[in-house]
Amino acid sequence: MKFREFLTFLRGVRAISKNGYLRECGWFQSYVSKQSVDAKNNPVPWISYSAIDFLNTRITKEMTLFEYGSGSSTRWYSERAKKVVCYEHDKVWHENIKFNIPSNVSLHLKTGDDYFDTTPDEFFSIVVVDGLDRNRCLNSILKILNDTGIIIWDDSHRVEYFSSFKKLTQIGFKRIDFSGLGPLINDKVTTTVFYRQKNCIGL
């Protein structure tokens, strides 16, 4: 690249960083800080921005949410849902965040088979799949999802999850894929919402 071309490139990068969607959604802030945050440094889920935009208008305070995994997404969901229950398998991460979670979040350390095989004694409007060995979680997901509930499955572009998606389709679930850029990284990612004909988010 010639020097003049390089200067043009730098001007373009500076212009993008000051204006436009990447600044508006907080991508630069997340990339520099290495945290899943928006432009104002508030936590956001580490999923595609298109999925964040969609869910932001659909999750309400009447809904309860169960999440495999925990982190920035937990705080974001807790601001929108009535209640959030999380299973976390990482002991160190659990210790790091357990004293700084909102009052409507119930965080549980689950190790080994307990992470996959135990379920809360209640039903949820939303189940978020963003943790350990997601295929193995499928049976438990279906046990705790209410009649109008939806499933949010992150990194759904990964081939290893396709067998679970086939099972969901066979039992009547439809899907919407949200692909594009997400916080922290510059690769295309996909987050999928699975729903049935009667669902809690108005699809």
N, C-alpha and C positions, 0 to 999 in steps of 0.2 A: 504494500500500500504506500503510495506516494505521500509526502508530507502534507501537501494541500488536501488530499483526500482524507488523511488522518484528522486534520483540523476540522473538516466538514463533519466527519463522524463524531468528534468530540462535541461539536456544537449541537448536533442532533441528540446526543445522549443528555446533554444539559437541558435542552428544551423539553425532552420527555420527562426528565426528573422534576421539572418545575410545573408542568402542566399535563393534563390528560388523565386517562383512566388509571394508569399505573400509580400515579401519585394519589389520585382520589381514593382508590381502594386500599392504599397503604403498602403496596408491594415493595417499594424502596425501603420503607421503614422496617418491614419484616426481614428483608434481605440483609440489611446492615446490622440489625439487632439480633438476627438469628432466632427470632421468636415469632410466633404466629399472632401478629397484632395488626390493627388497622392504622390509618394515617394519624390517628390521635393516640396511638400506643395502647388502645384497648384490645383485650384478647378476642380472637376470632378462631373458629374451627380451622384446622389444617386440612381443608378440603378445597375444591375448585371455587373460585369466586362466583361463578354463575350459580352454583348450588347455595352458597351463602346468601346471595341476593334473593333467590327463590324462597328459601326457608325463612328468611327474615320477615317476610310478610305472611307466612302461613302458620308458624308456631304461636300458640296463644296461651294465656294463663289458665285456661281450662284443661290443658293437656299435661300428662305426666310422661316422663321420658326416662328410658333406661339406656345406659351407655357402657359398652365394652371398651375399656380404656378411659383415661382421664387426662385433663390438662386445660389448655386454653379453651377448647371447645366446651368443657364443662361449665366454665364461668359464663360463656356466651349463651349456652342453652338455658342456664339457670335464670338469666335475666328475662327470658321469654316464656318458659314453661312454668307450670305450677310447682312441679317437683322433679328432681333429677336423682336417679340412683345409679351409682357407678360401681363396676367391678374392675379393680386394678390388680395386675399380677406382679408388678415390679415393686419389691419391698422398698428399695431406696427412693424411687419416685413417690411412692405412697407416703413415706415419711416426710418428703420435701413439701408436699402440698396439703397434707391433712389438716394443718392448723390455719390454712388460709383459703377455706372454701366457704361459699355463701350458706346461709342458714337453711335454705331449701334443698341442699345437696346432701345426700347420704352416700358416703364413700366407704367401700368395703375392700379390704385386701383379701384376694382369693388366689391361692397358689395351687399348683398341680391340677388334679382332676376337678377340684372344687370350682375352678374358674369356668369350666365348661359344663359341668353336670349339675350344679346347684342353681336354683332360680328363686327369686323373691316370691313371696306368697301374695302376689297381686298381678294385675294386668296393666299394660302401659299403652298409651296412645302412639308412642314412637319408640323404636329400638334402633340405636346407633351402633353400627358394627365397624369399629375402628381400633381393634386391639389384636390380641394374640390368636393365631390359628382360627381364622374367621369361619372356615368351612365347618369346623367341629362345633362351632357355636349355633349352627342353624337349628337343630332340634330344640334347643333351649329357647331360642328366639321365638319360635312358633308357639311355645307353651305360654309365653308371657305377653304376647301381642293381643290386644283386644280386637273386637270384631271390625272396627273401623280403623285399626292401627296401620301405620306405615313403617317401612324399614329404610333407614339411610345407610347405604353400604359404600364406604370410602375405598378409593383405589380400585374401582370396579373394572378398570382397564386390564388388570392382571389376569392372565389366562388361568391361573390356578383356582380362581373363584368361579369359573364358568359352570362347573358341575352344580354348584349351589344355585346359581341363577336358573339353570334348567329346571331344577326341582321346584323353585318358586313359581316359575311359569306354568308348570304342570298342575299346580294346585290353585291356579287362578289369579296369580299376581301379574299385574302389568308393570311396566318400568318406564322411567324417564331418566335419560342420561344427561348429566351436566358436565361438559368437558371444557378444558381450557387451562389457563394459568391459575395457580394457587399461591398462597403465602410462602415465602422463603425460597422457593425453587423456581427455575426458569424452564421446566419441562411441562408438557401438556399432561394433565391428569384428568381422571373422570370420577365423579361421585354419582351414584345412582339412587333414586328413590323408587322403591317398590311399593305398590298400592293395589288395593282391590276396588271393585266397582263402587262399593260404599266405603268412603274413607273420610278421615277427619280433616283433610286439608283442602277440600273443595275441588278435587279433580274429577 
